[in-house]
Amino acid sequence: MATRRSLIHEARVAARLTQEALARRAGTTQSTLSAYERGAKSPTLAVTERILRSIGYDLALTPQVTFREVEYRAFTWYVPIRLWRLDLVACFTPVTIRDQSGKSQDLDLATRPGRINAYQWLLEHGTPEQIFNHLDGALLVDAWNDLTDLPAPLRVEWQPLVEHAYTDMVDALLIRGLRDRYRQKTPSLRAQTRHLKHLVQRLADRGLNPDEILQVLRTRR
């Protein structure tokens, strides 16, 4: 599995704090904080939570992302089992990385045209760690139709991931739209029925059984 920097390091960079400043807020020393970030020492879960909360972050569960290798002619591509989200800093901060031959590659993530080029390169040439650290699932869905130079076999490998993420987004918008309409005013019975049928059909198309559909509707009110 590809891994990122430590949570404490990511949170500190996102908060634009030095190690010394974060150490003061969290009630620890700069040397201890540095050891946590480098992996030289492992903080307990309680200590990690305390440090993160001192700058406004909470620990949260995130899906595990693993990659599989796809061999095509002389190429090796890496395709994940699911898409993921990056923090805002990682989404839009330009970076320079090195390809597998050691050559520098600039990724302009600050603009949409730059992200299209960067994502094109990452999908074709990136390592699992590079893809995981610099590609955001939602922004990939947004850029997908503009990645026109992707090799067709590579597009086939990523297409189900993009479609699944897009369907999740549509479902969420449908559910939110129904909820907002109920808050604003009571829609007609015909409108309620039409929207509910649409939502149920989308959930059924994704393979949910009747009990699972009812659970989704109950939990997302």
HUQUI-V162610 format. One record per helix or strand. SS is the DSSP state (helix for helix, strand for strand). FROM is the first residue (numbers start at 0). TO is the last residue. If there is no record, write none. Layout:
BEGIN
ss={SS/SS}
from={FROM/FROM}
to={TO/TO}
END
This chain:
BEGIN
ss={helix/helix/helix/helix/strand/strand/helix/strand/strand/helix/helix/helix/helix/helix/helix}
from={6/18/29/44/66/74/87/94/103/111/127/136/151/188/209}
to={13/25/37/52/71/79/91/97/106/124/133/145/183/204/218}
END
